[in-house]
Amino acid sequence: MFLAGAAAFAASYCFAQGQNPSASPSSAPPKSLFAQSAIQVLDNEFASDDISYLLLDARSDEILASHWKNPEKPIPLGSLVKPFTTLAYGQEHHFQFPVHVCRGEKSGCWQQSPHGKVDIVSAISHSCNSYFRVLAANVSSEQMASTAESFGLNAPASDLSGPPLMGLGTEWQISPLRMARAYLELIRRREQPGVRDVLAGMAQSAKHGTGYGVGRALKHSNALVKTGTAPCTHPRAAPGDGFVVALVPADQPELLLMVRVHSVPGAKASLTAGRMLSRLEE
């Protein structure tokens, strides 16, 4: 089980709080032994300037470890927005999601070869752009803003529609820290319509979708994973950066890891996220 067993984890973790970055050193609560160990592992082995990460306690939202410059600054986050586009669409369509045939690049997907017949669960799992072009074209800007704000996200501009609402381009920018906490809110709403589909897609992603790099790295647990690729915002520009949000264990998440890897797509960034989580579960 994750972190050498859920029981051992709970005993050592003891509901300890991570340090709030806005708190003064004198008022900040002490970090648990686990948090200190996690920081040491991640800092020692994943300190590259090409890797940014946030590690959060999934139950308290507190930051346990961070190596991300300005995590509260909005940036493009690519397909990490797709779960929230899903819920905005669901609100306007009675949570009846379409089945769509992806023809790969011919239908505007990131993948050259077709995904074939896709429902909402497999669309999340494979982050199918062809599918989400259909959803995004049928979501009003008002509903998208309402859904985003209900999850604490920076709302898209009122004149945005279509591709920006599925994470393409740079128009809709969101704070990485807000996005991480929005995924924690998804877990709290896991029994709500639409959210169940999103989380089922994230579970599939870890098994055989774009988040497979996380799923195959974990030896004692499973995960919920969403990946994305977005325009690079590093001073040393690249065509794009890969993003990953992973929650472990999948059934009752204890940790959320959000990772950005410079100059790779999201599926490849999941390999890095997987290595990080595998070190934490040892």
KAFEN-V339096 format. One record per backbone hydrogen bond with DSSP energy under -0.5 kcal/mol. NH is the residue of the N-H (numbers start at 1). CO is the residue of the C=O. If there is no record, write none. Layout:
nh	co
NH	CO
NH	CO
This chain:
nh	co
4	1
4	281
5	1
9	5
10	6
11	7
12	8
13	9
14	10
16	13
23	20
27	24
28	24
36	32
37	33
38	34
39	35
40	36
41	37
42	38
43	39
44	40
45	41
46	42
51	48
52	260
53	67
54	258
55	65
56	54
56	256
57	62
58	56
58	254
61	57
64	55
65	55
67	53
71	68
73	70
74	72
75	174
77	172
80	77
81	78
82	79
84	81
85	81
86	82
87	83
88	84
89	85
90	86
91	87
92	88
92	89
93	89
93	90
95	90
96	93
97	95
100	118
102	100
102	116
105	112
106	103
107	104
108	105
109	104
116	102
118	100
123	119
124	120
125	121
126	122
127	123
128	123
129	127
132	128
133	129
134	130
134	131
135	131
136	132
137	133
138	135
139	136
144	140
145	141
146	142
147	143
148	144
149	145
150	146
151	147
151	148
152	149
153	148
160	157
162	136
164	161
165	162
166	163
167	164
168	163
173	171
174	75
176	73
177	71
179	175
180	176
181	177
182	178
183	179
184	180
185	181
186	182
187	183
188	184
189	185
190	187
192	189
195	192
195	193
196	192
198	194
199	195
200	196
201	197
202	198
203	199
204	200
205	201
206	202
207	203
207	204
208	204
209	204
209	205
210	125
211	205
212	209
214	211
215	211
216	212
217	214
218	214
224	247
225	202
226	245
228	243
230	241
232	238
237	235
241	230
242	261
243	228
244	259
245	226
246	257
247	224
248	255
249	222
254	248
255	248
256	56
257	246
258	54
259	244
260	52
261	242
262	50
263	240
264	261
269	265
270	266
271	268
272	268
273	269
274	270
275	271
276	272
277	273
278	274
279	275
280	276
281	277
282	279
